[in-house]
């Protein structure tokens, strides 16, 4: 998690949370605390949690009226089943420094799934109220690197340390099922199909054997008929199990 600073004159700040690539699935409550100095003394406070209870869109003002309520906890969920299809990361994990009237250039690494690679990404910089009129920049399609230029003479960030972040909204082809999962499912389907063919062959052979014994009543003994009947029933049961496994595998495709 990133740290956040509520600057003088501001009443909010953003926390950025990022799961590691190998993070396991997890769900649980998280807690936020803030530290400051009041009257020359250090003070620590726990943040109270809230959630959106309703959103009503006003078509005349073209604004949404959001109502919130306090909640007992703040829940976070991480899933290992999906990966983010588009992500921007600074090439260097450091704090960038620049004068208030300088030009700040931040190089980024762009990660995207194949369904989003051939698409331009219009990017907005957020994190402070002075960036409300920030003009979108474009990270070119099919590129794994990009640079953000921030003119501090135009967007006059106050002195201090700021946590800024990028946001984009793009259309692309996305699947929750990863390539590895697709290949594993295809292999499972192929194995299930082969098992059905084998079970069907065995069931037909056992049934034919039982028919022959029933026709040759004089030759076939009771024990032989019982054994053939048992073999036929077991083969039919295996065929039924194989059919069920094939149907289950087909649902995963």
C-alpha positions in Angstrom: 0.0 0.0 0.0 1.2 3.5 -0.7 1.2 6.2 1.9 -1.1 9.1 1.6 -0.8 12.7 2.7 -3.8 15.1 3.2 -2.2 18.4 2.2 -3.1 21.7 3.8 -6.4 22.9 2.4 -7.5 19.4 1.4 -9.9 17.0 3.1 -9.1 13.7 1.3 -6.3 11.6 0.0 -6.0 8.4 -2.1 -4.5 5.1 -1.0 -3.1 2.9 -3.8 -3.2 -0.9 -3.1 -1.5 -3.4 -5.3 -1.4 -7.2 -5.0 1.8 -9.1 -5.9 1.7 -11.2 -9.0 1.8 -14.4 -7.0 -0.6 -13.2 -4.3 -3.0 -16.0 -3.1 -6.8 -15.6 -2.9 -7.6 -13.7 0.3 -10.5 -11.8 1.9 -10.5 -9.9 5.1 -10.8 -6.5 6.8 -8.2 -3.8 6.5 -7.5 -0.8 8.8 -6.3 2.7 8.0 -4.7 5.0 10.5 -3.5 8.6 10.2 -0.8 10.5 12.1 -0.4 14.2 12.6 0.7 16.8 15.0 -1.9 18.8 17.0 -0.8 21.4 19.4 2.8 20.3 19.1 1.9 16.7 20.1 1.9 13.6 17.9 -1.6 12.3 17.4 -2.8 9.0 15.8 -6.3 8.3 14.7 -8.1 5.3 13.2 -10.1 6.1 10.1 -13.8 5.4 10.2 -15.1 3.2 7.4 -18.0 4.1 5.1 -19.7 2.7 2.1 -22.0 4.0 -0.7 -25.6 3.3 0.1 -27.2 4.8 -3.0 -26.5 6.8 -6.2 -29.1 8.9 -7.9 -28.3 10.5 -11.2 -29.7 14.0 -11.9 -30.3 14.3 -15.6 -30.7 18.1 -15.5 -27.5 18.8 -13.6 -25.8 15.7 -15.1 -24.4 14.9 -11.8 -24.8 11.9 -9.5 -26.0 12.4 -5.9 -24.1 9.9 -3.8 -25.2 8.9 -0.3 -22.9 7.1 2.1 -23.2 5.5 5.5 -20.7 4.4 8.1 -19.8 0.7 8.2 -18.3 -1.5 10.8 -15.3 -2.6 8.7 -13.6 -2.1 5.4 -13.2 -5.4 3.4 -10.6 -6.2 0.8 -10.6 -9.1 -1.5 -7.7 -10.5 -3.6 -8.2 -13.2 -6.2 -5.5 -15.4 -7.8 -7.8 -16.4 -10.6 -7.5 -13.1 -12.6 -4.8 -10.7 -13.5 -5.3 -7.0 -14.4 -5.5 -6.7 -18.2 -3.9 -3.2 -18.4 -1.4 -1.8 -15.9 1.0 1.1 -15.7 4.0 1.0 -13.4 6.8 3.6 -13.0 10.1 2.2 -14.4 11.9 3.3 -11.2 10.5 2.8 -7.7 11.5 6.1 -6.3 10.2 9.6 -5.2 10.5 12.0 -8.1 11.7 15.5 -7.2 11.3 18.7 -9.2 11.1 22.5 -8.7 7.6 24.0 -8.6 8.0 25.5 -12.0 9.9 22.6 -13.7 9.0 19.9 -16.2 8.7 16.4 -14.7 9.1 13.4 -16.9 8.2 10.0 -15.5 8.9 6.9 -17.6 6.3 4.0 -17.3 6.2 0.4 -18.1 3.0 -0.6 -19.8 1.6 -4.2 -19.4 -1.4 -5.3 -21.3 -3.0 -8.5 -22.4 -3.1 -9.3 -26.1 -6.7 -8.1 -26.3 -5.7 -4.6 -25.3 -2.2 -4.4 -26.9 -3.3 -2.8 -30.2 -5.3 0.0 -28.6 -4.3 3.5 -27.7 -4.7 4.3 -24.0 -5.9 7.8 -23.1 -4.4 8.4 -19.6 -5.5 10.9 -16.9 -3.4 12.0 -14.0 -5.2 12.2 -10.7 -4.4 12.6 -7.0 -4.7 16.4 -6.3 -7.4 19.0 -7.0 -5.1 21.1 -9.1 -5.0 18.3 -11.7 -8.7 18.5 -12.3 -8.1 20.1 -15.7 -5.2 17.8 -16.6 -5.3 17.1 -20.3 -5.4 13.4 -21.2 -2.2 12.0 -22.7 -2.0 9.0 -25.0 0.1 6.0 -24.4 0.5 4.5 -27.9 -0.7 1.1 -28.8 1.7 -1.8 -29.1 4.2 0.0 -26.9 5.5 -1.5 -23.7 6.9 1.9 -22.5 5.6 5.4 -22.2 6.5 8.7 -20.6 4.3 11.1 -18.7 5.2 14.8 -19.0 3.9 17.0 -16.2 4.5 20.7 -16.5 4.5 22.0 -12.9 4.3 25.6 -14.2 0.9 24.8 -15.6 -0.4 22.5 -12.9 0.8 24.2 -9.8 1.2 21.5 -7.2 2.0 23.0 -3.8 5.3 22.2 -2.1 5.4 18.8 -0.4 5.1 15.1 -1.2 2.2 14.0 -3.3 0.9 10.5 -4.3 -0.4 10.7 -7.8 -1.8 8.0 -10.0 -2.9 7.2 -13.6 -6.3 6.2 -14.8 -7.5 4.9 -18.1 -10.6 3.4 -19.6 -10.3 1.3 -22.8 -12.2 -1.3 -24.7 -10.6 -4.6 -25.5 -11.1 -8.3 -25.6 -11.0 -9.7 -22.0 -11.4 -13.1 -20.6 -11.4 -14.1 -17.0 -10.0 -17.5 -18.0 -6.2 -17.4 -18.5 -4.4 -19.1 -21.3 -3.0 -21.7 -18.9 -6.5 -22.5 -17.7 -7.8 -22.8 -21.2 -5.1 -25.2 -22.2 -5.7 -27.3 -19.0 -9.4 -27.4 -19.7 -8.8 -28.5 -23.3 -6.5 -31.3 -22.1 -9.2 -32.4 -19.6 -11.8 -32.4 -22.3 -9.6 -34.5 -24.6 -9.0 -37.0 -21.8 -12.7 -37.2 -21.0 -13.6 -37.8 -24.6 -11.1 -40.6 -24.8 -12.4 -42.1 -21.6 -16.0 -42.1 -23.0 -14.9 -43.8 -26.2 -13.0 -46.5 -24.3 -15.9 -47.0 -21.8 -18.4 -47.2 -24.6 -16.3 -49.8 -26.4 -16.0 -51.9 -23.2 -19.8 -51.6 -22.5 -20.8 -52.7 -26.0 -18.3 -55.6 -25.8 -19.7 -56.8 -22.4 -23.3 -56.5 -23.6 -22.5 -58.5 -26.7 -20.9 -61.2 -24.7 -23.9 -61.4 -22.4 -26.2 -61.7 -25.4 -24.2 -64.6 -26.8 -24.3 -66.4 -23.5 -28.1 -66.0 -23.2 -28.6 -67.4 -26.7 -26.4 -70.5 -25.9 -28.4 -71.6 -22.9 -27.2 -75.2 -23.2 -23.5 -74.3 -23.2 -23.5 -71.3 -20.8 -23.5 -72.1 -17.1 -25.3 -70.0 -14.5 -21.9 -68.8 -13.1 -20.8 -67.7 -16.6 -24.0 -65.8 -17.1 -23.8 -64.1 -13.8 -20.2 -63.1 -14.4 -21.1 -61.7 -17.9 -24.0 -59.8 -16.4 -21.8 -58.3 -13.7 -19.2 -57.3 -16.3 -21.8 -55.7 -18.5 -23.3 -53.7 -15.5 -19.8 -52.5 -14.4 -19.0 -51.5 -18.0 -22.3 -49.6 -18.2 -21.5 -47.8 -14.9 -18.1 -46.8 -16.1 -19.7 -45.5 -19.3 -22.1 -43.4 -17.2 -19.3 -42.0 -15.1 -17.3 -41.1 -18.2 -20.3 -39.4 -19.8 -20.7 -37.3 -16.6 -17.0 -36.4 -16.6 -17.2 -35.4 -20.2 -20.3 -33.2 -19.6 -18.5 -31.5 -16.6 -15.4 -30.8 -18.7 -17.5 -29.3 -21.5 -19.0 -26.8 -19.1 -15.5 -25.5 -18.3 -14.7 -24.7 -21.9 
